[in-house]
Amino acid sequence: MKIRLVCVGKQSNAALRELALDYTKRLERLCDLEVVELKDASDPDGAKRLEKEAERIEAAAQPLADCVLWDETGEAMGSVEFSGFLTRQENASVKRLTFIIGSSHGIAPSLKNRVKRKFQLSRMTLTHEWARTLVLEQLYRAFCIKKGIPYHH
């Protein structure tokens, strides 16, 4: 199963960018990973900006049926449960599972309504830069759990 991570916006924080790159390299040894970084929209109208970003996300993330949107209102789960979710997707012959992280301005409500599966990293709001790094770490942890690699304690 291929894992695609669709992110809006760059990681301008050098420390977080390096940490995300470290987990990306680790993950590439455990799964077929693709990180897609989309340019954030610059429209001064907030709603229009989010809709433009939603169009870019949707184009990169098709089919939406096989997507997970990271959102503070999504389903909460532990790392072992998340690993189990990945295993179930693989057992269900899902060819590509796409995880979506919005921009610093969030995700358009229209896209939130179209993506049925939503997970949360925290009930607290996180920057998109932290979210990307944490998603990569949790994916790495989940694959380590799944493959019996002693990373998760």
N, C-alpha and C positions, 0 to 999 in steps of 0.2 A: 504494500500500500504506500502510495506517495503522500507525503505531508507537504502541504503548501501553506505558507504563512503570508497573508496579504496585509501589508502595513501601509498606512498613510502617513507621510512625513518622514523626514530624516532623523537620525539620532545625532543631534548636535553635541550632546554631552560625550566627550571623548572616553571617559571611564565606562559609561554604560555601553557605548558602541564597542569598546574592546571586550567587555564582558559578554555582550551578545554574540560577538564574533567567536569568542572562545566556545560558547555553547553550540553555536552553529557548526563549528568544526567537529566538536564531540558528537553531535547528532548525526552528521554525515557518515560517521562510521557505523551507525545503528539503523539508519533508515534512509529512504530516498527523500531528501528534503529540498524544497525550493522556497526561498524567501523572495517575495515580490514587494519592492518598495515603490509606492505610488507617490507622485507629487501632490502635495496638498493644494487645494484651490485657494485663490487669493481674492475672491469676490468680497467686497466690503459688507454685503448683505449676508448675514449669518446663515439664514435658511437656504439661500441660493448656493452659498459655499458648500454646505453639507450635501445638497442635492447633486452638485457637480462631483463631489468626492464619491457619493453613492454610485453614480454612473460609472466612475473609474473602478470602484471596488467590484461592482457587479460584473463588469466586463472581465476583470481578472480572476474572479472567483467562481465562475460558472462550473457546474450547476449549483445553484443555491441550496438544493436539497442535500448536498453533501458538505455543507458549511456549518461552522460554529462561530458565532459572534461572541467575542469577549466583551462583557457588559456588566457593570456593577449590579444590575438587577437580575442577572442570570442565575442559573442553578449553581449552588455551592457544592463542592465535593472535595474530598481529600485526594492526596496523590495516588494512593492505592486504587481508589475508585476511578480516577482519571485513567490510570493504566488499564484497568478493566474495560473502560469505555473504548480505548484504542484497540484492545484485543477483540472486543465484540464487533467493532467496525471492520477489522481485518477478517474476522470469521464470517462476516456477512458479505464478504467479497467486494467491499467498497474499494474502488481502484485509487481514488484520490480524495483525501479529506482536507478541506481548506479551513484554516482558522483566520479570522478577520479581526484586525485591531484598527480602530478609527484614528482620526487625527487628534490634535490637541483640542479641537472643537467638538469632538464626539462623532456620532453617527446620525445620519438623517433618520427621522422617525419612519419614513417610508421604507427604508432598507431594513430597519429593525423589525418592521412588521412582516417583511418577506422572508427573513431568515428565521426559521422556526426554532433552531437549537441555539440557546444562549448559555454560556458559562460565565462565572465570575471568578476573578482572581482574589477579590476582596470586596467587602461591602463599601470600603472607602474608595474614593476616587483616586486613580493613579494617573500619572502623566503617560502619554502614549510611549514615551521612551522607556520608562520603567516597565510598562506593560509588556513591551516587546521582549525585554530582557527576561522578565519573569515567565512569560509564556515559553520561551526557548528553554529556560531552566526546567520548567515543569514537564515539557516534552522530553527532555533528556532524562529526567528522573523517572518518568513513566516508562520509557523504553528500557531503562536500567532495571526497573522492577519487573517488567515483562520478560526480560532476558536473563534475570537472575544475577545481574552485575551488582556487586556490593557498593552502591552509592547511597541508596536510601537506608536510613537508620530509623 
